[in-house]
Amino acid sequence: MWPFRRKREQRSAADERLIADLRTQRDALQEELDHIGPKMRSELRSGKGDKSSTLAKYPKRMVELRIAIDQIDERIRTMEERSEGR
């Protein structure tokens, strides 16, 4: 086997592992995002906390999660395009 071919296969395997890890991270972030909305609504309904702090805290975190998910999606897409080009 040629050395460059082995290196390319190793890089491809490493990319596949990284993509799998990124998908796991994305799924975890998406799950957190899915749970924040109901949690925020229940806090607002219950009146446990200060309404203004609840409204300030949760939407900010929702935006942070959405940005992180989009960044991971972009990175996965870029890596998959690069691996298809080989």
SERO-4910 file (N, C-alpha, C, O; in steps of 0.05 Angstrom, whole numbers):
BEGIN
 pado doro    nc1    nc2    nc3   cac1   cac2   cac3    cc1    cc2    cc3    oc1    oc2    oc3
  Met    A     17    -23      0      0      0      0     18     25      0     38     26     14
  Trp    A     10     44    -16     26     68    -18     23     85      7      1     86     19
  Pro    A     44     99     16     43    114     41     22    136     40      8    141     60
  Phe    A     19    150     17      0    171     15    -29    161     17    -47    174     28
  Arg    A    -33    137      7    -60    125      8    -67    118     37    -90    122     46
  Arg    A    -48    107     52    -53    100     80    -59    125     96    -77    125    113
  Lys    A    -44    146     91    -48    171    105    -76    182     99    -90    192    117
  Arg    A    -84    181     74   -110    191     66   -132    174     80   -153    185     88
  Glu    A   -129    148     81   -148    131     94   -150    137    124   -171    136    136
  Gln    A   -126    142    136   -126    149    165   -141    175    170   -156    178    189
  Arg    A   -136    194    152   -149    220    154   -179    218    151   -195    230    165
  Ser    A   -187    201    132   -215    196    127   -228    183    151   -250    191    159
  Ala    A   -215    164    163   -226    151    187   -228    171    211   -247    171    226
  Ala    A   -208    188    213   -208    208    234   -231    228    230   -244    236    249
  Asp    A   -235    236    205   -257    254    198   -284    241    205   -302    254    215
  Glu    A   -287    215    199   -312    202    205   -317    201    235   -340    204    244
  Arg    A   -297    196    251   -300    196    280   -307    224    290   -324    227    307
  Leu    A   -295    244    278   -300    272    286   -329    279    279   -343    292    294
  Ile    A   -338    271    255   -365    277    247   -385    263    266   -405    275    273
  Ala    A   -379    239    273   -397    225    292   -398    239    319   -419    242    331
  Asp    A   -375    249    328   -374    263    353   -389    290    351   -404    297    370
  Leu    A   -386    304    329   -400    329    325   -431    324    324   -446    340    335
  Arg    A   -439    302    312   -468    296    311   -478    290    339   -501    298    346
  Thr    A   -462    277    356   -470    272    383   -473    298    399   -493    301    413
  Gln    A   -454    316    395   -455    342    409   -480    357    399   -494    370    415
  Arg    A   -485    356    373   -508    371    362   -534    360    373   -552    375    380
  Asp    A   -536    334    375   -560    321    386   -564    330    415   -587    335    424
  Ala    A   -543    331    431   -545    339    459   -554    369    461   -571    375    478
  Leu    A   -543    386    444   -551    414    444   -580    417    435   -595    433    447
  Gln    A   -588    401    415   -616    402    406   -635    393    427   -657    404    431
  Glu    A   -627    372    442   -644    362    464   -647    384    485   -669    388    496
  Glu    A   -625    397    492   -627    419    512   -645    441    502   -662    452    517
  Leu    A   -643    448    476   -660    469    465   -689    461    465   -707    477    471
  Asp    A   -695    435    460   -722    426    461   -734    427    489   -759    429    492
  His    A   -718    425    509   -728    425    537   -730    453    549   -744    457    568
  Ile    A   -716    472    537   -716    499    549   -743    513    545   -752    526    564
  Gly    A   -755    510    522   -781    523    517   -802    516    537   -814    533    550
  Pro    A   -807    490    541   -827    482    561   -819    490    589   -837    497    605
  Lys    A   -794    489    595   -784    497    622   -790    527    627   -799    535    648
  Met    A   -785    543    607   -789    572    609   -819    577    613   -827    593    630
  Arg    A   -836    564    597   -865    568    599   -875    559    627   -893    573    638
  Ser    A   -865    537    637   -874    528    663   -866    548    685   -881    552    704
  Glu    A   -842    559    683   -833    579    703   -850    604    702   -857    615    722
  Leu    A   -857    612    677   -874    636    675   -902    631    686   -914    649    698
  Arg    A   -913    607    681   -940    601    691   -940    598    721   -959    607    734
  Ser    A   -919    586    732   -920    581    761   -915    606    777   -924    608    801
  Gly    A   -902    625    766   -896    650    781   -875    646    802   -872    663    820
  Lys    A   -859    625    800   -838    620    819   -817    642    820   -809    652    841
  Gly    A   -808    649    796   -786    668    794   -795    695    784   -819    699    778
  Asp    A   -776    712    782   -781    739    770   -786    736    740   -769    724    726
  Lys    A   -808    747    731   -815    744    702   -793    756    684   -787    745    664
  Ser    A   -783    779    692   -763    792    675   -737    776    673   -725    775    652
  Ser    A   -729    764    695   -704    749    694   -708    723    679   -690    714    665
  Thr    A   -732    711    681   -738    687    666   -738    693    636   -726    678    620
  Leu    A   -750    715    628   -751    723    600   -724    732    590   -719    730    566
  Ala    A   -706    741    607   -680    748    598   -661    724    596   -644    723    578
  Lys    A   -665    705    614   -646    682    616   -651    662    593   -632    655    579
  Tyr    A   -675    653    590   -680    631    572   -677    638    542   -664    623    528
  Pro    A   -688    661    533   -684    667    504   -655    670    497   -646    663    475
  Lys    A   -639    681    515   -610    684    510   -597    657    506   -582    653    487
  Arg    A   -604    638    524   -593    611    521   -602    597    496   -587    582    484
  Met    A   -627    602    489   -639    590    465   -623    600    440   -617    584    422
  Val    A   -617    625    439   -602    636    417   -573    624    417   -563    617    396
  Glu    A   -561    622    440   -534    611    442   -534    582    431   -516    574    417
  Leu    A   -554    566    439   -556    539    430   -560    537    400   -548    521    386
  Arg    A   -578    554    390   -583    554    361   -558    561    345   -553    548    324
  Ile    A   -543    580    355   -518    588    341   -498    565    342   -485    559    322
  Ala    A   -495    552    365   -477    529    367   -485    506    349   -468    494    336
  Ile    A   -511    501    347   -521    480    330   -515    486    301   -507    469    285
  Asp    A   -520    511    293   -514    519    265   -485    517    259   -478    509    236
  Gln    A   -467    524    277   -439    522    273   -430    493    269   -414    487    252
  Ile    A   -441    476    286   -435    447    283   -445    436    256   -431    421    243
  Asp    A   -470    444    249   -481    435    223   -463    444    200   -458    429    181
  Glu    A   -453    469    201   -436    479    180   -409    464    179   -399    457    157
  Arg    A   -398    458    202   -373    443    203   -376    415    192   -359    405    178
  Ile    A   -398    402    199   -404    375    189   -407    376    159   -396    359    144
  Arg    A   -422    396    149   -427    398    120   -400    402    105   -395    390     84
  Thr    A   -383    419    116   -357    425    104   -340    400    103   -327    394     83
  Met    A   -340    385    125   -323    360    127   -334    339    107   -318    325     94
  Glu    A   -360    337    105   -372    317     87   -366    325     58   -360    307     41
  Glu    A   -367    350     51   -361    359     24   -332    354     18   -325    345     -4
  Arg    A   -314    359     37   -286    354     33   -280    324     29   -264    317     12
  Ser    A   -294    308     44   -289    279     41   -301    268     15   -290    249      4
  Glu    A   -322    280      5   -333    272    -21   -315    280    -44   -314    267    -64
  Gly    A   -300    301    -40   -282    311    -61   -257    294    -64   -242    297    -84
  Arg    A   -252    276    -46   -227    259    -47   -230    238    -68   -212    222    -72
***
